[in-house]
Amino acid sequence: MTEKNDTSLLPAADTVDTAPVVIAGLIGGFAAARVTKVRALGGVVLGAAGVYAGRTWAAKRGAGTTAALSAVYLLGFGLSHPLAKKIGAWPAVLTVTGVASGAAWALSDRPHA
């Protein structure tokens, strides 16, 4: 585990739990776009959270896990749109968020022996 660099505004990458970051990115991005009616703002929230989570995935688990979790995160975002046509917007966002945050916990955040 790395200590926090006092000159950085961010905690050390390997100390961050990413499931909450994924939740904030997907739900926060959707909510920001919906409330403001500015889709680009939702994209900024989604992207910032994705980059922040990716930094931790790379530090904790390496490139392969980072690629896999990034794909789950982005596919979740993409698949929420057609899913919303079938089950509604919020249920779709919550469904893909559950899958993506569960994957982040299982592959990155969960303590490994």
N, C-alpha and C positions, 0 to 999 in steps of 0.2 A: 504494500500500500504506500502511496506517495503522500508526502505532506503537502499542505496547501502552500503555494507560492505566494508570499505576502504581497507581491506586486501585481498579482492577477486578481481580476474581479470574479473569476470562476473557481469553483472548487476543483481539486485535482480530478482528472477525468475518471480515474479508477475508483473514485469514492461515490460516484453519482448512481442512484437507482434510476433506471430509464423507463420503467413502466409508467410512472407518473408523468414523465416528460412526453411519452407517446400519447397518453391520455390528453394532456394539455394541448398537444399539437393537433390531434384529430378533432377533438370536441371544441377546443378553443378556436381553431381555424374555421370550423363550420359556423360556430356562434358569431365570430367576428364578421364573417362574410354576410351572414343572415341579418344580423342586427344593423350593420352599417350599410348594407346593400352594395358593398364594395368587395367584389370577389377577390381582387388582388390583395386586399388586406388579409383575407383568410389564407391566401397563398403564402404571404409573408410569415404568418403565425405557424402554419404547417411546415414551411421550409426551415425556419429558425429552430423549431423544436426537433426537426429531423436531423439537422446538422449537429445540434447539441447532443442528441442521443447517439448519433453516429460516432462522435468523438469518444464517447465512453465505450461503445461497443468495440471500437478499434483498440482502445487501451486495455480493456478487460479480456477480450476474446479473439482479437485478430481480424484479419481481412475477410476470411470466409464467413464468419458469423456476422460481421458488419454488412457484408453484401446480402446475406440471407435476410437479416432483420430489416435492412433498408428496402428490400424487395417486398417484404410483407407489409411494411408501413405504406409504401407508395401504391402497391396493389390494393391495399385496403382503401386508400383514398379513392383510387380509380373505380373500384368495384362498388363503392358506396352509392355512386350515381345511378347505375342501372338497378341496384337493389332497392334504392329509394322509390323507384317507380312501382315496385311490387309491394313493399311493406311500409313505405313512408320515410320521410327524410330523417327524423330523429331516430327511429328504430334502426335504420340502416347505419347511421353514424355510430350508434351505440354498439351495434353488432360488430362492425369492423374494428372498432376501438377495443372491444373485448378480446378479439382474436389477436390484434397486433400487440396490445399491452401484455397479454398472456404469453405470447411468444418472447417478448422482451424480458419478462420476468424469468421464464424457463431457461432461455439461452444466455442471458447476461446477468440478471440481478440475483437469481437464486444462488445461495452459497454452494459451491462445488467442492467436493471432498478432494 
